[in-house]
Amino acid sequence: MGHGFAIHLFGTTMISKNRNRHQNDRRERVKIFSGYRPKYLFGPIVYRKAGMKTKTIMMCFALVISGFFLEGCSDSTAQKTLNNTAVDIEVEVVKEIGRHEEISYSGTIEESESIALSFAVVGQVSRVLVTDGDVIHEGQLLAEVNDKSYRSAYEMALATLKQAEDAHRRLLPMYKNGNLPEIKYVEIQTGLLKAKAATAIAKKSLDDCRLYSPVNGVVGRRAMDPGMNAIPNLVSIKIVQIEMVYARVAISENDIASIRIGQNAIVKIGALGNGKHNGVVEKIGVMADPISHTYKIKIGIDNPDLQIKPGMICNVAVNKTDDIARLCVPIRAVLIDELGRNFVYVVNENKAVKKHIETGKLLKAGVEITRGLKVGEHIVVAGQQKLVDHSSVRVVNR
């Protein structure tokens, strides 16, 4: 600012003569009245015998006024420069999409069917013909117990049966001729039936000394060795079917409503190199775990080469979908102001306008916008760090 620049400062200067007390020593005094407009800012103001304190106050006040004036000029100049200088930016259009969110959970592979086999009779195991991991077929002999006592019981029952049959064959003609009382014939006939039943039981016990596979499958676990005692209902061999396996996953209560029977899934198994296996949701549990509040689902996976084994840890990705359209923008477009509020810059007539928004969930395509934007608006996705509200911009999408 030049010295020739002048504005009114405080008020007019009045010089009074004190004739009563100082008639011989006339001095000019400066009195400042705040109610008057100044004539000069830096003009000649005469201080005669003014105190040092008064001079200091006047000088500081003048400097403060000058500082405010210069700051206003500086801000105005900076704002003018900012408005006139276009910032290079990149933009994207606000889109409306349905939610196709991929949810991922850890799970465990389990067999499609499991059968626990045990001997129906008590005895000492004489031999076991299979071991863990063996592929077996329906009707294949798996193990045996010592059958000597059961064979003897069968032979005894068989002898009794033959005796009863012989007696029945001899006495039947006599009964028909009327030479045998009916009560005697009923006794003979009952003995024959008892002998037949005893023989069948003995034959069944003898057959139960051998353990056969009821289905095709794989030996999941062999729980006995030769010399051990077989006991009914004590598992001897466990057979599993793994031509198709299940990935068993616990789904949270927030996501279970979006899972449907027949929904596709991708299963990755770390033990097999994280290769992708296609699966389909086949079973959904209806009761939640009382502690974790999760629901069990089972995803079927074809396993023709039997490479997928029960117990393997897997990662399951399922597309969580709904029919509600939502606004979505790239995550990098969303900024946070000093008050913690989310906002974006919307381009309008080559100006970047600051808009506060409300965000929803993270989606695969970006972030969901619940309030503050409309479909088709152009938002800044690159260069927004250089912007302030209503900055001039130039779109240079690459």
VOTOR-385333 format. One record per residue: residue in one letter; x, z, y of N, C-alpha, C in turn. Coordinates in steps of 0.02 Angstrom, whole numbers, padded with zeros to 5 digits, always signed. Last residue first. Layout:
AXZYXZYXZY
...
//
This chain:
R-00428-00917-02044-00379-00954-02083-00407-00969-02152
N-00512-00913-01889-00514-00901-01962-00466-00946-01998
V-00509-00876-01751-00457-00918-01781-00455-00906-01856
V-00600-00851-01608-00604-00851-01681-00553-00901-01709
R-00559-00749-01477-00556-00818-01499-00552-00818-01576
V-00632-00638-01356-00602-00653-01420-00602-00728-01432
S-00636-00506-01239-00641-00577-01250-00604-00594-01315
S-00718-00350-01272-00657-00389-01264-00672-00463-01275
H-00824-00261-01286-00833-00319-01242-00767-00354-01226
D-00724-00122-01330-00791-00148-01322-00793-00203-01269
V-00565-00183-01385-00608-00131-01358-00676-00162-01348
L-00443-00232-01510-00504-00241-01470-00529-00176-01441
K-00344-00230-01601-00325-00246-01532-00384-00248-01484
Q-00401-00211-01722-00361-00156-01695-00340-00168-01623
Q-00459-00329-01763-00501-00281-01727-00462-00222-01698
G-00392-00421-01839-00376-00419-01768-00415-00368-01730
A-00523-00460-01950-00451-00458-01938-00438-00462-01864
V-00658-00458-01948-00627-00431-02008-00551-00429-02002
V-00801-00445-01849-00729-00455-01849-00699-00421-01911
I-00954-00529-01893-00916-00468-01880-00841-00483-01887
H-01098-00609-01851-01028-00620-01864-00989-00557-01845
E-01258-00600-01933-01213-00580-01879-01140-00591-01901
G-01330-00625-02049-01308-00681-02009-01263-00663-01951
V-01433-00482-02048-01407-00538-02086-01388-00595-02038
K-01378-00347-01944-01429-00393-01967-01395-00450-02005
L-01338-00170-01930-01322-00241-01932-01381-00281-01957
G-01387-00038-01933-01343-00059-01878-01327-00132-01876
R-01387+00031-02098-01415+00028-02030-01363+00002-01982
T-01323+00014-02219-01393+00036-02220-01426+00033-02151
I-01213-00085-02304-01232-00064-02236-01306-00047-02237
E-01091-00065-02431-01162-00074-02413-01175-00047-02343
V-00938-00154-02439-00973-00090-02429-01044-00105-02406
G-00892-00268-02566-00876-00234-02503-00911-00167-02499
A-00920-00318-02690-00906-00366-02637-00887-00333-02571
K-00947-00205-02765-00890-00246-02786-00871-00295-02731
L-00980-00069-02650-01000-00120-02697-00938-00162-02715
L-01006+00097-02605-00956+00044-02613-00981-00004-02666
K-01160+00139-02521-01112+00144-02575-01062+00086-02573
G-01175+00135-02347-01201+00161-02410-01146+00165-02462
T-01159+00173-02170-01138+00141-02232-01170+00175-02293
E-01214+00129-02011-01217+00179-02065-01203+00144-02130
I-01131+00090-01854-01168+00074-01915-01171+00135-01961
H-01111+00035-01688-01108+00089-01736-01154+00073-01795
K-01024-00098-01620-01088-00077-01647-01077-00021-01698
K-00950-00181-01485-00944-00125-01531-01013-00103-01554
V-00922-00351-01471-00966-00296-01452-00963-00242-01506
A-00821-00467-01409-00824-00421-01466-00863-00359-01444
K-00872-00628-01355-00858-00559-01338-00865-00516-01402
N-00920-00755-01378-00848-00746-01369-00829-00676-01344
E-01058-00723-01404-01037-00764-01347-00964-00750-01328
N-01017-00595-01503-01075-00621-01468-01051-00657-01405
V-00965-00516-01647-00948-00568-01598-01012-00597-01569
V-00951-00345-01672-00993-00403-01683-00977-00454-01628
Y-00854-00226-01750-00858-00269-01692-00897-00332-01710
V-00918-00070-01814-00887-00136-01823-00891-00172-01756
F-00904+00104-01862-00925+00050-01819-00889-00014-01838
N-00938+00274-01903-00918+00207-01924-00944+00155-01875
R-00876+00420-01822-00931+00374-01835-00903+00306-01856
G-00784+00514-01779-00795+00507-01851-00851+00460-01869
L-00754+00511-01649-00805+00560-01669-00821+00556-01743
E-00668+00406-01631-00641+00473-01624-00690+00528-01644
D-00723+00289-01763-00705+00309-01695-00682+00382-01693
I-00673+00179-01888-00698+00246-01874-00675+00266-01804
L-00726+00018-01954-00679+00063-01921-00712+00130-01908
V-00742-00114-02067-00771-00051-02044-00716-00006-02016
A-00679-00222-02122-00712-00232-02057-00737-00167-02027
R-00632-00192-02247-00583-00192-02192-00615-00202-02124
I-00742-00211-02330-00722-00142-02313-00676-00142-02252
P-00861-00337-02285-00795-00317-02312-00775-00247-02288
V-01036-00297-02310-00981-00322-02268-00915-00302-02301
C-01206-00319-02350-01139-00304-02374-01088-00335-02327
L-01372-00264-02369-01321-00296-02327-01253-00273-02351
R-01473-00295-02516-01437-00251-02470-01388-00291-02429
A-01621-00301-02615-01569-00336-02576-01539-00288-02525
I-01655-00236-02772-01661-00224-02700-01604-00259-02664
D-01648-00241-02909-01679-00298-02875-01683-00289-02800
D-01492-00197-02989-01560-00182-02967-01584-00242-02926
T-01366-00157-03112-01402-00203-03069-01468-00173-03047
K-01211-00131-03171-01269-00092-03149-01306-00134-03097
N-01122-00188-03303-01148-00208-03238-01212-00170-03224
V-00998-00088-03377-01067-00113-03381-01089-00131-03311
A-00856-00061-03471-00880-00082-03405-00949-00114-03413
V-00765+00060-03557-00825+00017-03558-00847+00003-03486
N-00624+00089-03649-00651+00090-03581-00707+00038-03579
C-00585+00195-03791-00600+00131-03759-00624+00143-03688
I-00497+00258-03930-00521+00269-03862-00531+00202-03828
M-00546+00261-04102-00506+00232-04048-00539+00246-03980
G-00636+00304-04196-00593+00354-04164-00551+00327-04109
P-00634+00165-04308-00668+00224-04280-00618+00274-04253
K-00547+00015-04258-00555+00072-04304-00593+00129-04270
I-00539-00156-04261-00562-00098-04221-00579-00042-04269
Q-00513-00246-04361-00457-00220-04322-00477-00158-04281
L-00600-00317-04443-00591-00245-04455-00532-00215-04417
D-00638-00444-04415-00572-00436-04445-00554-00363-04457
P-00765-00426-04356-00759-00461-04420-00692-00452-04454
N-00846-00341-04266-00778-00325-04287-00763-00359-04354
D-00950-00332-04122-00933-00365-04185-00859-00354-04201
I-01019-00188-04054-00964-00235-04049-00951-00266-04117
G-01144-00102-03962-01124-00135-04023-01070-00187-04011
I-01144+00049-03884-01135-00022-03870-01107-00054-03934
K-01248+00184-03850-01205+00151-03900-01205+00076-03886
I-01254+00329-03745-01275+00261-03761-01225+00233-03812
K-01308+00489-03699-01267+00449-03744-01297+00380-03752
Y-01305+00559-03537-01344+00529-03590-01299+00485-03633
T-01265+00718-03459-01253+00647-03473-01295+00625-03532
H-01250+00852-03423-01305+00813-03396-01291+00738-03402
S-01160+00942-03477-01133+00888-03435-01187+00846-03401
I-01254+01033-03540-01198+01056-03499-01174+01002-03451
P-01353+00968-03613-01372+01023-03568-01316+01047-03523
D-01365+00794-03615-01324+00851-03636-01337+00909-03588
A-01531+00730-03624-01468+00740-03589-01430+00798-03620
M-01614+00615-03728-01604+00685-03710-01534+00694-03680
V-01613+00485-03763-01668+00507-03720-01662+00580-03699
G-01487+00357-03775-01513+00423-03790-01567+00444-03740
I-01496+00194-03826-01492+00236-03766-01524+00303-03784
K-01418+00059-03909-01453+00122-03914-01442+00163-03850
E-01357-00060-03871-01406-00061-03925-01446+00004-03931
V-01277-00167-03763-01307-00100-03767-01363-00102-03819
V-01146-00263-03829-01215-00262-03806-01242-00191-03814
G-00983-00335-03793-01029-00290-03825-01098-00293-03795
N-00827-00415-03812-00896-00418-03787-00941-00371-03828
H-00671-00355-03772-00718-00366-03826-00788-00364-03797
K-00508-00385-03713-00579-00380-03698-00621-00397-03759
G-00364-00283-03747-00400-00346-03751-00475-00335-03740
N-00277-00177-03744-00327-00183-03690-00360-00252-03689
G-00204-00166-03861-00176-00204-03805-00224-00216-03748
L-00268-00082-03948-00265-00153-03966-00242-00196-03907
A-00274+00040-03889-00235+00034-03950-00226-00038-03973
G-00366+00020-03783-00295+00026-03769-00252+00017-03831
I-00494-00089-03771-00467-00038-03815-00391-00036-03806
K-00636-00124-03675-00563-00131-03681-00537-00072-03722
V-00786-00210-03667-00752-00152-03696-00678-00169-03703
I-00920-00251-03567-00852-00270-03585-00816-00206-03607
A-01093-00289-03599-01039-00244-03578-00973-00272-03601
N-01265-00330-03569-01198-00347-03590-01147-00297-03563
Q-01415-00256-03629-01370-00269-03572-01299-00280-03598
G-01496-00214-03731-01479-00285-03727-01433-00304-03670
I-01576-00088-03638-01561-00114-03705-01549-00190-03699
R-01500-00043-03481-01555-00071-03520-01531-00092-03589
I-01468+00065-03346-01444+00038-03409-01504+00017-03451
S-01513+00130-03235-01497+00059-03227-01471+00027-03291
A-01527+00262-03269-01588+00224-03256-01575+00149-03250
I-01398+00313-03278-01433+00297-03340-01495+00255-03328
D-01335+00354-03162-01328+00284-03182-01372+00265-03241
N-01357+00488-03144-01367+00444-03086-01367+00371-03106
E-01321+00549-03262-01392+00543-03248-01406+00499-03188
S-01186+00456-03341-01213+00508-03296-01287+00496-03282
I-01158+00426-03513-01176+00399-03447-01207+00454-03404
A-01041+00420-03636-01085+00467-03602-01096+00443-03530
V-01032+00306-03773-01015+00323-03704-01065+00372-03677
R-00965+00229-03912-01010+00283-03890-00987+00309-03823
A-00967+00076-03976-00931+00114-03924-00980+00166-03898
Y-00979+00036-04148-01011+00057-04086-00960+00090-04040
V-00951-00110-04252-00938-00041-04230-00975-00027-04166
M-00968-00204-04397-00990-00195-04328-00979-00122-04311
E-00892-00176-04503-00898-00246-04485-00928-00253-04415
I-00880-00045-04544-00852-00062-04478-00851-00137-04465
Q-00940+00091-04628-00949+00019-04620-00929+00000-04549
V-00860+00214-04729-00885+00191-04664-00892+00115-04666
I-00868+00350-04841-00865+00277-04833-00894+00259-04765
K-00781+00486-04899-00824+00462-04845-00813+00387-04837
I-00781+00589-05042-00757+00527-05011-00807+00507-04957
S-00832+00720-05056-00772+00699-05092-00740+00638-05059
V-00915+00855-04987-00896+00785-04979-00830+00771-05015
L-01019+00948-05085-00954+00951-05052-00926+00880-05049
N-01132+00930-05160-01141+00934-05087-01075+00945-05050
P-01058+01002-05307-01113+00964-05275-01118+00981-05200
I-00883+00997-05325-00942+01039-05316-00996+00997-05282
A-00738+00980-05420-00792+00947-05384-00853+00992-05384
N-00579+01046-05407-00646+01055-05434-00697+01020-05389
M-00428+00950-05430-00473+00991-05389-00541+00995-05423
G-00368+00858-05512-00355+00928-05524-00399+00974-05484
P-00344+00729-05390-00350+00750-05461-00329+00823-05470
D-00418+00768-05229-00365+00741-05271-00376+00763-05343
M-00526+00734-05089-00508+00769-05151-00453+00731-05188
A-00566+00660-04980-00561+00733-04971-00543+00769-05035
R-00531+00521-04892-00531+00546-04960-00517+00621-04958
R-00616+00428-04771-00579+00490-04786-00587+00508-04859
G-00659+00295-04768-00640+00328-04706-00599+00391-04718
V-00647+00152-04851-00640+00224-04863-00616+00256-04798
V-00769+00034-04803-00699+00055-04801-00697+00130-04813
G-00890-00068-04891-00864-00031-04833-00790-00017-04840
N-01043-00092-04976-00978-00118-04956-00954-00080-04894
V-01116+00050-05064-01116-00005-05015-01046-00034-05009
P-01099+00151-05156-01166+00121-05150-01168+00060-05105
S-00970+00174-05273-00987+00158-05203-01056+00126-05199
Y-00976+00311-05391-00975+00239-05374-00993+00230-05301
L-00906+00428-05494-00929+00418-05425-00920+00344-05407
R-00951+00508-05645-00917+00452-05612-00949+00440-05544
C-01033+00603-05690-00961+00619-05691-00920+00563-05660
D-01158+00554-05697-01137+00583-05633-01064+00605-05632
D-01172+00523-05831-01160+00468-05783-01134+00495-05716
L-01199+00651-05879-01139+00615-05901-01122+00559-05853
S-01321+00675-05817-01263+00718-05802-01198+00685-05822
K-01398+00575-05880-01388+00574-05807-01328+00617-05787
K-01397+00618-06013-01367+00553-05995-01353+00548-05921
A-01466+00736-05999-01397+00738-06022-01361+00673-06005
I-01591+00685-05961-01554+00731-05917-01480+00732-05935
A-01623+00610-06075-01617+00576-06009-01577+00619-05960
T-01632+00710-06171-01581+00657-06178-01570+00622-06111
A-01741+00781-06125-01675+00814-06128-01619+00762-06134
A-01842+00684-06141-01825+00709-06074-01756+00741-06074
K-01842+00667-06282-01828+00610-06238-01807+00634-06168
A-01878+00795-06321-01813+00769-06341-01794+00709-06298
K-02007+00803-06270-01956+00848-06246-01886+00822-06262
L-02071+00705-06349-02066+00696-06276-02012+00741-06245
L-02060+00764-06476-02029+00699-06462-02020+00688-06387
G-02137+00878-06459-02065+00884-06474-02028+00820-06460
T-02263+00818-06444-02233+00855-06388-02158+00863-06399
Q-02282+00767-06574-02279+00721-06517-02246+00755-06456
I-02290+00884-06649-02237+00835-06663-02228+00788-06603
E-02404+00942-06592-02340+00977-06590-02282+00929-06600
V-02501+00849-06624-02485+00861-06553-02419+00897-06547
Y-02502+00865-06763-02478+00802-06735-02460+00810-06661
K-02555+00991-06775-02488+00979-06799-02459+00915-06770
I-02682+00971-06725-02638+01017-06690-02565+01008-06710
E-02740+00887-06822-02723+00860-06755-02675+00905-06717
P-02673+00889-06987-02715+00917-06933-02691+00891-06864
L-02666+00751-07092-02627+00796-07049-02671+00823-06993
N-02744+00660-07157-02712+00711-07198-02671+00761-07157
G-02796+00553-07093-02834+00615-07090-02805+00670-07132
N-02723+00441-07077-02764+00446-07137-02806+00509-07140
K-02655+00470-06960-02704+00416-06958-02750+00418-07020
Y-02570+00567-07005-02620+00585-06954-02674+00532-06951
M-02492+00494-07091-02532+00548-07118-02587+00568-07068
P-02423+00408-07001-02471+00381-07049-02518+00435-07079
L-02347+00509-06926-02398+00470-06893-02447+00438-06944
L-02244+00569-06993-02308+00603-06992-02364+00562-06960
R-02132+00484-06979-02156+00503-07045-02228+00531-07044
R-02113+00473-06840-02124+00412-06879-02153+00429-06948
H-02089+00604-06804-02149+00571-06778-02165+00509-06819
A-01967+00625-06866-02025+00665-06885-02089+00631-06862
D-01888+00533-06795-01897+00526-06868-01958+00565-06891
E-01893+00585-06665-01920+00518-06678-01933+00508-06753
A-01828+00704-06683-01898+00704-06662-01930+00637-06675
Q-01699+00658-06717-01737+00700-06763-01811+00699-06746
K-01664+00592-06599-01670+00554-06661-01710+00592-06713
L-01659+00701-06512-01707+00647-06501-01718+00607-06565
T-01552+00772-06560-01619+00802-06561-01672+00749-06553
A-01451+00680-06530-01466+00697-06600-01535+00728-06607
L-01455+00682-06391-01469+00619-06426-01486+00632-06499
A-01415+00809-06363-01483+00789-06345-01502+00725-06381
M-01283+00797-06410-01330+00846-06440-01402+00827-06424
E-01233+00702-06323-01235+00686-06394-01283+00734-06431
Y-01241+00773-06204-01279+00712-06212-01287+00695-06286
A-01151+00874-06224-01222+00891-06212-01265+00830-06222
S-01034+00799-06234-01058+00837-06292-01132+00855-06284
R-01025+00751-06105-01034+00704-06159-01060+00739-06222
Y-01005+00868-06036-01066+00831-06023-01079+00779-06077
S-00880+00904-06083-00938+00949-06095-01003+00911-06084
K-00803+00791-06040-00807+00812-06110-00869+00854-06123
D-00773+00735-05916-00842+00730-05941-00851+00755-06012
N-00692+00768-05766-00687+00775-05839-00757+00780-05868
V-00739+00645-05643-00724+00714-05663-00722+00715-05740
E-00678+00507-05542-00710+00534-05603-00693+00609-05609
A-00703+00379-05415-00672+00439-05442-00710+00463-05503
L-00751+00246-05393-00706+00278-05344-00669+00338-05374
L-00802+00087-05443-00788+00155-05465-00735+00186-05419
Q-00918-00012-05349-00849+00000-05369-00839+00074-05387
G-01042-00038-05296-01036-00029-05368-00966-00015-05392
E-00984-00133-05159-01040-00098-05190-01032-00096-05266
H-00809-00111-05123-00869-00151-05131-00923-00110-05167
I-00684-00068-04998-00718-00061-05063-00782-00102-05063
V-00527-00053-04930-00590-00090-04926-00622-00089-04995
D-00446+00098-04887-00458+00046-04936-00526+00013-04924
G-00431+00204-04800-00421+00137-04774-00434+00081-04823
D-00373+00324-04917-00398+00310-04849-00381+00238-04828
T-00397+00267-05089-00367+00309-05037-00393+00288-04969
V-00460+00275-05259-00454+00244-05192-00419+00293-05145
L-00476+00343-05378-00452+00274-05382-00442+00241-05313
V-00439+00493-05452-00467+00463-05391-00435+00395-05383
R-00474+00592-05599-00438+00539-05563-00477+00516-05502
S-00533+00715-05628-00482+00688-05673-00442+00632-05640
V-00590+00863-05561-00577+00792-05547-00520+00768-05592
Q-00696+00966-05654-00628+00956-05628-00616+00881-05620
G-00865+01002-05597-00813+00985-05645-00746+00976-05612
V-01037+00987-05573-00978+01028-05565-00927+01008-05618
V-01118+00840-05505-01106+00890-05558-01043+00929-05540
A-01123+00748-05409-01185+00785-05421-01177+00838-05474
F-00995+00725-05287-01016+00726-05357-01080+00768-05363
S-01025+00633-05134-01004+00693-05170-01028+00689-05242
L-00999+00540-04985-01013+00542-05057-00987+00607-05087
A-01067+00494-04836-01027+00546-04867-01046+00552-04941
I-01063+00355-04738-01094+00383-04798-01045+00433-04829
S-01104+00279-04585-01058+00323-04621-01095+00356-04679
E-01106+00135-04482-01139+00177-04532-01087+00218-04569
S-01026+00093-04378-01098+00078-04374-01137+00119-04425
E-00904+00210-04313-00929+00163-04363-01004+00150-04354
E-00846+00215-04143-00870+00247-04204-00900+00194-04249
I-00739+00238-04005-00765+00193-04056-00788+00233-04116
T-00781+00316-03853-00747+00320-03917-00780+00273-03966
G-00750+00295-03674-00790+00307-03733-00747+00310-03796
S-00763+00298-03497-00722+00304-03558-00768+00320-03617
Y-00841+00180-03388-00838+00245-03421-00790+00242-03480
S-00892+00098-03241-00844+00103-03296-00841+00174-03322
I-01000-00019-03168-00983+00050-03180-00939+00054-03242
E-01020-00137-03045-00991-00125-03111-00972-00052-03118
E-01164-00192-02965-01108-00145-02965-01085-00133-03036
H-01246-00284-02882-01218-00296-02948-01154-00255-02952
R-01381-00286-02779-01326-00243-02801-01307-00261-02873
G-01403-00437-02689-01428-00387-02735-01369-00347-02761
I-01361-00462-02515-01350-00473-02586-01389-00421-02626
E-01334-00537-02365-01383-00496-02401-01376-00512-02475
K-01194-00530-02253-01233-00560-02307-01281-00510-02337
V-01119-00572-02102-01154-00519-02138-01201-00550-02189
V-00975-00674-02102-01047-00668-02090-01075-00611-02132
E-00818-00639-02022-00858-00655-02080-00931-00642-02064
V-00672-00684-01925-00739-00658-01933-00768-00677-02001
E-00522-00646-01840-00555-00679-01895-00622-00645-01907
I-00448-00673-01676-00481-00632-01728-00504-00677-01785
D-00354-00657-01530-00366-00696-01590-00393-00652-01646
V-00422-00618-01374-00386-00593-01432-00404-00635-01493
A-00403-00682-01211-00440-00684-01274-00395-00661-01331
T-00404-00611-01058-00359-00630-01112-00396-00625-01178
N-00499-00564-00969-00479-00634-00961-00434-00658-01017
N-00514-00433-01000-00572-00476-01007-00553-00549-01004
L-00387-00385-00971-00413-00382-01039-00470-00429-01049
T-00381-00405-00831-00334-00441-00874-00359-00443-00946
K-00481-00318-00792-00488-00388-00776-00443-00430-00821
Q-00428-00198-00835-00491-00221-00864-00500-00295-00852
A-00316-00193-00751-00307-00196-00823-00370-00222-00858
T-00376-00186-00624-00333-00243-00640-00325-00251-00715
S-00444-00066-00635-00481-00128-00621-00441-00189-00640
D-00339+00021-00653-00389+00012-00705-00427-00052-00696
S-00273+00004-00527-00239-00013-00589-00288-00025-00645
C-00368+00048-00436-00345-00021-00432-00313-00043-00497
G-00376+00180-00477-00435+00137-00480-00416+00064-00477
E-00247+00221-00448-00271+00221-00517-00331+00176-00525
L-00245+00213-00308-00201+00169-00347-00224+00165-00419
F-00338+00313-00278-00350+00245-00255-00309+00195-00297
F-00280+00427-00330-00345+00403-00355-00357+00331-00337
G-00163+00430-00250-00158+00421-00323-00223+00397-00352
S-00213+00452-00121-00178+00389-00135-00174+00376-00210
I-00264+00580-00139-00309+00525-00121-00277+00459-00137
V-00143+00648-00165-00196+00645-00215-00244+00588-00202
L-00075+00632-00043-00048+00602-00104-00100+00597-00159
A-00157+00705+00043-00148+00633+00055-00121+00599-00008
F-00139+00833-00009-00205+00803-00009-00201+00727+00000
C-00003+00855+00017-00027+00851-00052-00095+00817-00056
M-00006+00859+00158+00033+00808+00124+00009+00800+00052
M-00084+00971+00186-00105+00905+00210-00069+00850+00172
I-00007+01073+00129-00075+01060+00104-00097+00990+00124
T+00108+01068+00210+00113+01054+00137+00045+01037+00108
K+00059+01105+00335+00089+01038+00326+00090+01020+00252
T+00019+01237+00312-00031+01186+00331-00004+01117+00320
K+00143+01297+00287+00091+01296+00235+00039+01243+00249
M+00208+01294+00408+00234+01254+00352+00182+01246+00297
G+00099+01284+00553+00134+01320+00500+00157+01274+00443
A+00137+01200+00704+00093+01210+00646+00132+01243+00590
K+00199+01169+00820+00204+01238+00797+00153+01252+00741
R+00103+01033+00818+00148+01072+00860+00142+01144+00839
Y+00077+00880+00754+00078+00951+00735+00127+00987+00781
V-00018+00738+00773+00033+00780+00804+00024+00852+00781
I-00027+00595+00682-00060+00659+00694-00007+00708+00717
P-00033+00428+00674+00004+00483+00707-00041+00543+00719
G-00098+00381+00511-00085+00373+00582-00049+00433+00611
F-00139+00371+00384-00068+00385+00394-00048+00378+00467
L-00274+00363+00411-00250+00395+00351-00178+00416+00358
Y-00375+00394+00556-00317+00364+00525-00302+00401+00460
K-00496+00455+00577-00482+00392+00612-00424+00357+00580
P-00618+00532+00472-00551+00524+00498-00542+00457+00532
R-00773+00606+00520-00739+00553+00484-00669+00545+00514
Y-00817+00781+00513-00803+00720+00551-00767+00670+00508
G-00828+00900+00443-00889+00862+00454-00878+00797+00491
S-00711+00968+00441-00728+00927+00383-00790+00885+00393
F-00598+00970+00570-00668+00985+00552-00689+00938+00495
I-00453+01040+00621-00483+00989+00578-00552+01013+00557
K-00352+01051+00763-00406+01082+00724-00443+01028+00685
V-00200+01075+00833-00240+01028+00793-00291+01067+00752
R-00156+01107+00999-00168+01129+00929-00213+01079+00894
E-00043+01114+01124-00092+01072+01089-00097+01096+01016
R-00031+01242+01245-00007+01208+01183-00064+01167+01154
R+00024+01314+01384-00026+01270+01355+00004+01234+01295
D+00056+01451+01451+00087+01415+01394+00035+01374+01359
N-00015+01510+01549+00049+01481+01568+00082+01442+01511
Q-00131+01555+01485-00138+01508+01541-00072+01475+01557
H-00181+01619+01361-00116+01585+01370-00122+01533+01424
R-00307+01680+01373-00252+01718+01345-00185+01687+01360
N-00393+01591+01444-00399+01663+01452-00335+01699+01431
R-00371+01457+01410-00356+01478+01479-00356+01554+01487
N-00323+01358+01296-00342+01428+01297-00322+01457+01365
K-00384+01200+01272-00339+01243+01313-00366+01314+01314
S-00387+01092+01134-00420+01139+01181-00367+01182+01217
I-00410+00944+01059-00358+00985+01094-00394+01029+01145
M-00460+00883+00908-00482+00912+00972-00427+00956+00999
T-00478+00740+00813-00433+00794+00835-00455+00818+00904
T-00605+00703+00692-00570+00692+00756-00528+00752+00773
G-00576+00690+00517-00617+00706+00575-00578+00693+00639
F-00509+00635+00402-00540+00701+00404-00588+00712+00461
L-00496+00481+00389-00473+00534+00344-00513+00598+00351
H-00523+00308+00384-00539+00372+00416-00525+00427+00369
I-00381+00207+00346-00451+00226+00336-00462+00290+00374
A-00265+00073+00348-00291+00136+00378-00363+00145+00359
F-00114-00008+00323-00181+00004+00295-00206+00072+00318
G+00013-00015+00369-00040-00036+00415-00109-00025+00389
H+00096+00020+00268+00083+00072+00318+00027+00052+00364
G+00030-00042+00111+00070-00046+00173+00051+00009+00221
M+00042+00000-00059+00000+00000+00000+00044+00000+00062
//
